[in-house]
Amino acid sequence: MKKRVALLGASGSIGKSALDVLREGRDFFEPVLFSAHTKEESLLKLKKEFPRASLALSGKESGPEGIEYFGNAGLLEAIARANAGIVLNGISGSPGLKVSLAAIQSGADLALANKETIVMASSLVFAEAEKAGVRILPVDSEHSAVFSLLEAHGKEKAAELLLTASGGPFRTRSAESLASIGPEEALAHPTWNMGPKITIDSATLANKGLEVIEAAGLFGVAPEHIKVVIHPQSVVHSMIRLTDGAVYAQLSKPDMRLPIHNALYWPECLPCPFARLEFEGLILEFEKPDFEKFPMLPLAYEALKQGGVYPAVYNAANEAAVEAFLSGRVGFTNIPELTREALSRDWQTGDDSLQSILEADTMARNLTIQYITEHF
């Protein structure tokens, strides 16, 4: 029997990679739901290719014939009705949290590319997954690598997680020159082809900060046992250090189709035509991240150690700051400044409930926007 797959965010970069995996695995998968935010033409094309799949357009309340579900409420209803065996959440940003919870509550395994789900609400999400008896399978290349390595060697033997980072396009730039960087320059990532927000996050290393928080939530590892290593070639996707000191790594070409393949086929390990690595002429470099030049990374560790809703505040303030940067309202180096300002407030009253998390998310965004209005 084919595995029933719901693909959310089908028109984005993760969605496009996932479609290649689904096309390659037509004998294994039956797509039952595709969603997009506003790109209705992309959805209608998919309907021609996969006529049995339902369509959901989350960013509009109406649309052309052939699309059955509209708006955020429509998307949640579509997930509940899809009867999927696995849901791939490729939606970007904090809106992905409610979608992930809906997928889990539908009884489907969750292939998770939306890191904000775990950053904002790891305890809540895993409690819901345990209640529903489903698995959460990471799709980020770094966490997919760690997941595979821990399965191979055993979590009880792991002393340290080593997350690799490309370092972004400004790795070798001087700290003084970062203030002059504009959106167009920051959107040119040296390795990965991603959406605007994630590309900016990679340039500031906020993306790696979010991945540190996500790794702690996914694998139950304390922040002091998670390290970041700059690796410009993006061939080593992550490593684990065992208690005996040995380090094991997962290597492949930088191609998101491999971690998506692994999540969709899990627990099977089947041949994959993507990301095959050849070693002739391969040079691998590693270095320490510069915490002073890229303060979004140490700020993530700070938020993680504070716990509670602080990781959600980090995420929300960063999202608001990145949006302001892309619109030209603030500079590149103001992104960490704004995030630090939000984290400096007292957020200790929040708990792990969805209501507290969403309230903190909204409040942090509003505070950041207000700070921008008053100071820029």
C-alpha positions in Angstrom: 0.0 0.0 0.0 1.3 3.4 -0.9 2.1 5.9 1.8 -0.4 8.8 1.8 1.5 12.1 1.8 0.3 15.7 2.5 2.8 18.3 1.3 2.3 21.8 2.9 4.1 24.7 1.4 4.2 22.9 -2.0 5.2 26.1 -3.9 8.2 27.0 -1.7 11.8 25.7 -1.9 11.2 22.7 0.4 8.0 21.9 -1.5 9.7 21.9 -4.9 12.4 19.6 -3.6 9.7 17.3 -2.0 7.9 17.2 -5.3 11.0 15.7 -7.0 11.1 13.0 -4.3 7.4 12.3 -4.8 7.8 12.1 -8.5 10.7 9.7 -8.2 8.8 7.6 -5.7 5.4 7.3 -7.5 5.3 3.6 -6.7 5.7 4.3 -3.0 3.7 7.5 -2.4 0.2 8.8 -3.0 -0.1 12.6 -2.6 -3.4 13.4 -0.9 -3.0 17.1 -0.1 -1.0 20.0 -1.4 -1.1 23.5 0.1 0.3 26.9 -0.9 -0.1 30.3 0.6 -1.1 32.4 -2.4 0.3 30.7 -5.5 -2.9 29.2 -6.8 -1.5 28.6 -10.3 1.1 26.3 -8.8 -1.5 24.3 -7.0 -3.7 23.9 -10.1 -0.7 22.6 -12.0 -0.2 20.0 -9.3 -3.8 19.0 -9.6 -3.3 18.1 -13.2 -0.3 16.0 -12.3 -1.8 14.4 -9.2 -5.6 14.6 -9.8 -6.6 12.7 -6.6 -4.9 15.2 -4.3 -6.9 17.9 -2.5 -5.7 21.6 -2.7 -5.6 24.2 0.1 -4.8 27.9 -0.4 -4.1 29.3 3.1 -3.5 33.0 2.2 -6.8 33.7 0.4 -10.4 33.2 1.4 -11.6 32.3 -2.1 -10.1 31.2 -5.4 -10.6 29.3 -8.7 -12.5 26.1 -9.1 -10.4 23.1 -8.2 -9.1 24.4 -4.9 -11.3 23.0 -2.1 -9.9 24.7 1.0 -9.1 28.4 1.7 -7.6 30.4 4.6 -5.9 29.2 7.7 -9.0 27.5 9.0 -9.5 25.8 5.6 -5.9 24.5 5.7 -6.4 23.0 9.2 -9.6 21.4 8.1 -7.9 19.9 5.0 -5.2 18.4 7.2 -7.8 16.8 9.5 -9.6 15.3 6.5 -6.6 14.2 4.4 -6.1 10.9 6.3 -2.4 11.2 5.5 0.2 8.7 6.8 2.8 11.5 6.9 2.6 15.3 6.6 5.6 17.3 5.3 5.4 20.8 6.8 7.4 23.0 4.5 5.6 26.2 5.6 8.0 29.0 6.6 7.9 30.8 9.9 5.8 30.8 13.0 2.5 30.1 11.2 3.8 26.6 10.8 3.3 25.8 14.5 -0.5 25.4 14.4 -0.2 23.4 11.2 2.3 21.0 12.8 -0.1 20.5 15.7 -3.0 19.8 13.3 -0.9 17.3 11.5 0.0 15.5 14.7 -3.6 15.5 15.9 -4.7 14.0 12.6 -2.7 10.9 13.5 0.0 11.4 10.8 3.7 11.3 11.3 5.3 14.7 10.9 8.2 15.3 8.5 9.3 18.7 9.8 11.0 21.4 7.8 9.4 24.2 9.9 12.0 24.7 12.6 9.8 27.3 14.4 7.5 24.4 15.5 10.2 23.1 17.8 11.8 26.4 18.6 8.5 27.9 19.9 6.8 24.8 21.5 9.0 21.7 21.7 7.4 20.4 25.0 3.9 20.9 23.8 4.6 19.4 20.4 6.2 16.3 21.7 3.5 15.8 24.3 0.9 15.9 21.5 3.0 13.5 19.4 3.2 11.0 22.3 -0.5 11.3 22.9 -1.2 10.7 19.2 1.4 7.9 18.9 3.2 9.5 15.9 6.8 10.3 15.1 8.4 13.7 14.4 11.0 13.3 11.6 13.4 16.2 11.1 13.9 17.5 7.5 16.5 20.2 8.1 19.7 18.8 6.7 21.5 19.2 10.0 18.9 17.6 12.2 18.2 14.9 9.6 21.9 14.1 9.8 21.9 14.0 13.7 18.7 11.9 13.7 20.4 9.3 11.4 23.6 9.3 13.4 21.8 8.9 16.7 19.8 6.0 15.3 23.0 4.3 14.1 25.0 4.8 17.2 22.5 5.2 20.0 21.6 8.4 21.8 22.9 7.1 25.1 26.5 7.0 23.6 26.4 10.6 22.3 28.3 13.2 24.3 28.0 16.2 21.9 26.1 17.3 18.8 28.1 19.2 16.2 25.9 21.3 13.9 27.6 22.6 10.8 27.0 26.0 9.2 28.1 27.4 5.9 28.9 30.7 7.6 26.8 32.6 5.1 27.9 35.1 2.5 29.7 37.4 5.0 31.8 34.9 6.8 35.1 36.6 5.7 33.8 40.2 5.8 35.1 42.5 8.5 32.7 43.4 11.4 32.9 47.1 10.4 31.6 46.4 6.9 28.5 44.5 7.9 26.5 47.7 8.7 26.6 48.7 5.0 25.0 45.5 3.7 21.7 45.8 2.0 18.9 43.3 1.3 20.0 42.5 -2.3 23.5 41.6 -1.2 22.3 39.6 1.8 19.9 37.5 -0.3 22.8 35.9 -2.2 23.6 32.7 -0.3 26.8 30.9 -1.4 25.5 27.3 -1.1 21.7 26.9 -0.7 18.7 28.2 -2.7 16.2 29.2 -0.1 13.4 31.7 0.5 14.2 35.4 1.5 13.7 35.0 5.3 15.8 31.9 5.7 18.5 33.4 3.4 18.8 36.5 5.7 18.8 34.2 8.7 21.7 32.3 7.2 23.6 35.6 6.7 23.2 36.6 10.3 23.6 33.1 11.6 20.1 33.4 13.2 19.2 30.3 11.2 21.9 28.3 13.0 20.8 29.8 16.3 17.3 28.5 15.6 18.7 25.1 14.7 20.6 25.0 18.0 17.3 25.6 19.9 15.6 23.1 17.6 18.3 20.4 18.2 17.9 20.8 22.0 14.1 20.3 21.6 14.3 17.4 19.0 16.9 15.4 20.8 16.6 16.4 24.4 20.2 17.7 24.6 21.4 20.4 26.9 22.7 23.6 25.2 26.2 23.1 26.5 26.4 19.8 24.6 25.5 21.4 21.2 28.3 23.1 19.3 28.3 24.9 15.9 31.1 24.4 13.5 31.6 26.6 10.4 32.0 24.4 7.3 31.7 26.5 4.1 31.4 23.6 1.7 28.1 22.3 3.3 29.1 18.7 2.6 29.3 17.6 6.2 25.7 18.2 7.4 26.3 17.4 11.1 28.4 15.3 13.4 28.1 13.6 16.8 30.9 13.0 19.3 30.5 9.8 21.3 31.5 9.3 24.9 34.8 7.7 23.8 35.7 10.9 21.9 35.2 9.5 18.3 33.4 11.8 15.9 30.9 10.5 13.3 29.7 12.6 10.4 27.0 12.5 7.7 28.2 13.7 4.3 26.4 14.3 1.1 26.0 17.0 -1.5 24.1 20.1 -0.3 20.7 18.9 -1.7 17.5 19.1 0.4 16.0 16.2 -1.5 18.1 13.7 0.4 16.8 14.6 3.9 13.3 14.8 2.5 13.7 11.4 0.9 14.9 10.0 4.3 12.0 11.4 6.2 9.3 10.3 3.7 10.7 6.8 3.4 11.5 6.3 7.1 11.9 3.8 8.7 13.1 2.2 5.4 16.5 3.1 3.9 15.9 2.9 0.1 18.1 4.0 -2.8 18.1 7.7 -3.4 19.1 9.3 -6.8 19.9 12.7 -5.2 22.9 14.2 -3.4 25.4 11.4 -4.2 28.9 12.5 -3.1 32.1 11.8 -5.0 35.4 12.4 -3.2 37.8 13.2 -6.0 39.2 16.7 -5.4 37.0 17.3 -2.3 38.4 19.7 0.2 36.6 20.2 3.6 37.3 23.2 5.8 36.1 23.8 9.4 36.4 26.8 11.7 34.9 28.3 14.9 32.0 30.7 14.5 32.6 34.4 15.3 30.2 35.1 18.1 31.1 38.8 18.2 30.6 39.4 14.5 27.4 37.3 14.4 25.6 37.9 17.8 22.4 36.1 16.7 24.1 32.8 17.5 25.0 33.6 21.2 21.6 35.2 21.6 20.0 31.9 20.6 22.0 30.1 23.3 20.9 32.7 25.8 17.3 32.3 24.9 17.6 28.5 25.1 19.2 28.6 28.5 16.4 31.0 29.8 13.8 28.5 28.6 10.1 29.0 28.8 8.9 31.4 26.0 12.3 33.0 25.5 13.0 30.9 22.4 9.6 32.0 20.9 10.5 35.6 21.7 13.9 35.2 20.0 12.1 33.8 16.9 9.4 36.5 16.8 11.7 39.4 17.3 14.0 38.1 14.6 11.2 37.6 12.1 10.0 41.2 12.7 13.5 42.5 12.4 14.2 40.6 9.2 11.0 41.9 7.7 12.0 45.4 8.5 15.4 44.8 7.0 14.0 43.5 3.8 11.7 46.5 3.5 14.7 48.9 4.1 13.5 50.2 7.5 16.5 48.9 9.4 20.1 47.9 8.7 21.7 44.4 8.7 23.4 44.9 12.0 20.1 46.2 13.6 18.6 42.6 13.4 20.6 41.3 16.4 20.1 44.7 18.2 16.4 44.4 17.9 16.4 40.7 19.0 18.6 41.5 22.0 16.2 44.3 23.0 13.2 41.9 22.9 15.0 39.3 24.9 16.0 41.9 27.6 12.4 42.1 28.8 11.0 39.8 31.5 9.3 36.8 29.9 9.4 34.5 33.0 5.6 34.6 33.4 5.0 32.4 30.3 4.4 28.7 30.5 4.4 25.9 27.9 0.7 26.3 26.9 -0.1 27.2 23.3 -1.9 30.4 24.5 1.2 31.6 26.4 3.5 30.8 23.5 1.3 32.7 20.9 0.8 35.6 23.3 4.6 35.9 23.8 5.0 35.7 20.0 2.6 38.5 19.3 3.9 40.7 22.1 7.5 40.3 21.0 6.6 41.2 17.4 4.7 44.3 18.6 7.5 45.4 20.9 10.0 45.0 18.1 7.8 47.0 15.6 7.2 49.7 18.2 11.0 49.9 18.9 11.7 50.3 15.2 9.1 53.0 14.9 10.5 54.9 17.9 14.2 54.6 17.1 14.6 54.3 13.3 
